[in-house]
Amino acid sequence: MPRHAVIIGGGAAGFFGAIRCAESATGTRVTLLERSSALLAKVRISGGGRCNVTNVRTDPRELAQGYPRGGRALIGPLTRFGPRETVAWFAARGVELKREPDGRMFPVTDSSATVIDCLLRAAREAGVEIRTGLAAESIARDADGGLLLRLSGGDTIACDRVLFAPGGARSETARALPLSAGHTLEPPVPSLFTFQIEAPWLTGLSGLSVDPAEVRIPETRLAERGPILLTHAGLSGPAILRLSAWGARILHGRAYRFPVEIDWFPDRTLAQLDAALIEIAARHGARRIAGTGLAPLPARLWEQLVLQAGIAADARWSGLDRSARGRLAEQLHRTRLDVVGRTLNKDEFVTCGGIPLGEVDLRTMESRRFPGLYFAGEILDIDGITGGYNFQAAWTTGWIAGSAMAATLAGA
């Protein structure tokens, strides 16, 4: 009978591992199990339906800086299969990628369907058997030293190698199998989320963006600079998502209730902002303060910040005294808001936590506690900021796991 490898998880890491194993170990039976009916679900919604495949940063050490957890450990794996190899892999299968100014890389079609079709076609051509509606609950070793997977319905599957790539460790099903193999799990908590803020004056500003701005969380070292987006629920945008990733555990520990400070002009000091306000007052004394602001801040946002500084809507620049000017400069430099919860980032929902990296041989992605069991993707305690980092970790770990399984099966 042919050797049998089972891949658990129909996401990016699972498909990449299955394809790599099937292409590299000729004659090996490769089966991919997905508990739901939807394959590659995260690939479909990533990047607003465009699929942010990877990032333009090709130096492993530089790329590793985009991972709040697991970055240093990923340097070696990224050296073997990083963004450059990812781009080449997809290009060889007819999917060209393009770079955007912020470093993200997307298919030139701007459609995640292109990536999904590519992965499904590659799996089919490699002979991967895909079965949906099946979830594995535990793993054991049979009397002959092979592996035995127990499915949620009570059935079992005998095999020689298992790659576990179910996504994050959020569900009981995803946690059950690693625990049955003797692994521990870092508790999963959300990463890459947006901030819910109950401030009536923000409500009418939904849809406005500011780039750059700096967002800080007082009494921590957490600060991020970049685009922010004002939404009906609060704050979103790349700077907010990065901040949520770096602060995932701290913010979880605070039950997602904490203050933030926004510097709308991060390239100017408080003194420079004060000087700019003095200049506007000298040039436009007869104009309303709320109607004549500092570029490039959106006019509607400027007006609200003026009001938040305690300045009347009809006040003129000529009547702006030193005290009011100081309050306005402070508001521009340090707008304080209270976060009361988090909201889901639908494009790229990620958790931190999972299998501790010390329990996995990152040269092969094989378990150090249960030989023959491999891990890839978000189930590992690796997570990245927004920008293609999480998919790159999936491609990298899936490729390495698939390669290692194929090598052991071919040599068996």
JOLIN-V955682 format. One record per backbone hydrogen bond with DSSP energy under -1.0 kcal/mol. NH is the residue of the N-H (numbers start at 1). CO is the residue of the C=O. E is the energy in kcal/mol with one decimal. If there is no record, write none. Layout:
# JOLIN-V955682
nh: <NH & NH>
co: <CO & CO>
e: <E & E>
This chain:
# JOLIN-V955682
nh: <5 & 6 & 7 & 8 & 9 & 15 & 16 & 17 & 18 & 19 & 20 & 21 & 22 & 23 & 24 & 25 & 28 & 29 & 31 & 32 & 33 & 34 & 40 & 44 & 45 & 46 & 51 & 53 & 53 & 56 & 63 & 64 & 65 & 66 & 67 & 69 & 74 & 75 & 78 & 79 & 80 & 81 & 86 & 87 & 88 & 89 & 90 & 91 & 92 & 94 & 95 & 98 & 100 & 103 & 105 & 106 & 108 & 110 & 112 & 114 & 116 & 117 & 118 & 119 & 120 & 121 & 122 & 123 & 124 & 125 & 126 & 127 & 128 & 129 & 131 & 133 & 133 & 134 & 137 & 138 & 140 & 142 & 145 & 147 & 148 & 149 & 150 & 151 & 152 & 154 & 157 & 159 & 160 & 161 & 162 & 163 & 164 & 165 & 175 & 176 & 179 & 180 & 181 & 182 & 183 & 186 & 189 & 191 & 194 & 195 & 196 & 197 & 199 & 202 & 205 & 206 & 207 & 208 & 210 & 213 & 214 & 215 & 216 & 217 & 220 & 224 & 226 & 228 & 229 & 230 & 231 & 235 & 236 & 239 & 241 & 242 & 243 & 244 & 245 & 246 & 247 & 248 & 251 & 252 & 253 & 255 & 256 & 257 & 258 & 260 & 261 & 262 & 263 & 264 & 268 & 273 & 274 & 275 & 276 & 277 & 278 & 279 & 280 & 281 & 282 & 283 & 284 & 287 & 289 & 297 & 302 & 303 & 304 & 305 & 306 & 307 & 308 & 309 & 310 & 311 & 315 & 317 & 318 & 319 & 320 & 325 & 326 & 327 & 328 & 329 & 330 & 331 & 332 & 333 & 334 & 335 & 337 & 339 & 340 & 343 & 350 & 352 & 354 & 355 & 359 & 360 & 361 & 364 & 365 & 367 & 368 & 373 & 374 & 375 & 376 & 380 & 381 & 382 & 383 & 385 & 392 & 393 & 394 & 395 & 396 & 397 & 398 & 399 & 400 & 401 & 402 & 403 & 404 & 405 & 406 & 407 & 408 & 409 & 410 & 411>
co: <29 & 161 & 31 & 163 & 33 & 11 & 12 & 13 & 14 & 15 & 16 & 17 & 18 & 19 & 20 & 21 & 25 & 3 & 5 & 129 & 7 & 131 & 10 & 40 & 41 & 42 & 46 & 51 & 105 & 103 & 59 & 60 & 62 & 63 & 64 & 383 & 70 & 72 & 74 & 75 & 76 & 77 & 82 & 83 & 84 & 85 & 86 & 87 & 88 & 91 & 90 & 106 & 104 & 100 & 54 & 98 & 96 & 107 & 49 & 111 & 112 & 113 & 114 & 115 & 116 & 117 & 118 & 119 & 120 & 121 & 122 & 124 & 123 & 30 & 32 & 34 & 36 & 34 & 150 & 150 & 148 & 146 & 142 & 159 & 140 & 157 & 138 & 155 & 135 & 151 & 149 & 147 & 4 & 4 & 372 & 6 & 374 & 8 & 171 & 172 & 175 & 176 & 177 & 179 & 178 & 354 & 352 & 350 & 343 & 235 & 341 & 233 & 197 & 199 & 202 & 203 & 230 & 205 & 228 & 226 & 263 & 224 & 261 & 222 & 217 & 215 & 213 & 210 & 236 & 208 & 234 & 195 & 229 & 227 & 237 & 238 & 239 & 240 & 241 & 242 & 243 & 245 & 247 & 248 & 249 & 252 & 251 & 254 & 339 & 337 & 216 & 335 & 214 & 332 & 265 & 269 & 270 & 271 & 272 & 273 & 274 & 275 & 276 & 277 & 278 & 279 & 280 & 284 & 315 & 294 & 298 & 299 & 300 & 301 & 302 & 303 & 304 & 305 & 307 & 306 & 312 & 287 & 285 & 316 & 317 & 321 & 322 & 323 & 324 & 325 & 326 & 327 & 328 & 329 & 330 & 262 & 260 & 258 & 196 & 194 & 191 & 189 & 186 & 379 & 356 & 357 & 366 & 361 & 361 & 373 & 359 & 370 & 162 & 365 & 164 & 377 & 355 & 380 & 69 & 66 & 388 & 389 & 390 & 391 & 392 & 393 & 394 & 395 & 396 & 397 & 398 & 399 & 400 & 401 & 402 & 403 & 404 & 405 & 406 & 407>
e: <-3.1 & -2.6 & -3.4 & -3.3 & -3.4 & -2.6 & -2.3 & -2.5 & -2.5 & -2.7 & -2.3 & -2.4 & -2.6 & -2.6 & -1.6 & -2.3 & -2.1 & -3.1 & -2.6 & -3.5 & -3.2 & -2.3 & -3.4 & -1.7 & -1.3 & -1.8 & -3.0 & -1.5 & -1.1 & -2.8 & -3.1 & -2.4 & -1.0 & -2.2 & -1.5 & -1.3 & -1.4 & -1.1 & -3.0 & -1.5 & -1.2 & -2.4 & -2.3 & -2.8 & -1.9 & -2.5 & -2.3 & -2.3 & -2.4 & -1.9 & -2.9 & -3.3 & -2.6 & -2.6 & -2.1 & -2.1 & -2.3 & -2.4 & -2.7 & -1.2 & -2.5 & -2.8 & -1.7 & -2.4 & -2.7 & -2.4 & -2.6 & -2.4 & -2.3 & -2.8 & -1.7 & -1.1 & -2.6 & -2.9 & -2.9 & -1.3 & -1.4 & -1.6 & -3.3 & -1.3 & -1.8 & -2.2 & -1.8 & -2.9 & -2.9 & -2.9 & -2.2 & -3.2 & -2.7 & -1.9 & -2.2 & -2.5 & -3.2 & -1.5 & -2.4 & -2.6 & -3.3 & -3.1 & -1.4 & -1.9 & -1.8 & -2.0 & -1.1 & -1.5 & -2.5 & -3.4 & -1.8 & -3.0 & -2.3 & -2.1 & -3.0 & -2.7 & -1.0 & -2.1 & -2.2 & -1.2 & -3.4 & -2.1 & -2.2 & -1.7 & -2.2 & -3.0 & -2.9 & -2.2 & -1.1 & -2.3 & -2.5 & -2.2 & -2.8 & -3.1 & -2.6 & -2.2 & -2.8 & -2.3 & -2.4 & -2.6 & -2.0 & -2.4 & -1.8 & -2.5 & -2.0 & -1.2 & -3.3 & -1.8 & -2.2 & -1.9 & -2.5 & -1.3 & -1.1 & -2.8 & -2.7 & -2.3 & -3.0 & -2.2 & -2.1 & -2.2 & -2.2 & -2.1 & -2.1 & -2.1 & -2.0 & -2.0 & -2.1 & -2.3 & -1.9 & -1.8 & -2.9 & -1.6 & -2.6 & -1.4 & -2.6 & -2.4 & -1.6 & -2.4 & -2.3 & -1.9 & -2.5 & -1.2 & -1.8 & -1.7 & -1.4 & -2.2 & -2.6 & -1.2 & -1.7 & -2.5 & -2.3 & -1.9 & -2.3 & -2.5 & -2.3 & -2.1 & -2.2 & -1.8 & -2.6 & -2.5 & -2.5 & -3.1 & -2.8 & -2.1 & -1.2 & -2.7 & -1.8 & -3.1 & -1.9 & -1.6 & -2.9 & -1.7 & -3.4 & -3.6 & -2.7 & -1.9 & -3.1 & -2.4 & -1.5 & -1.7 & -2.2 & -2.7 & -1.9 & -2.6 & -1.9 & -2.1 & -1.7 & -2.9 & -2.9 & -2.5 & -2.3 & -2.5 & -2.3 & -2.3 & -2.6 & -2.4 & -2.5 & -2.6 & -2.2 & -2.2 & -2.0 & -2.5 & -2.8 & -1.4>
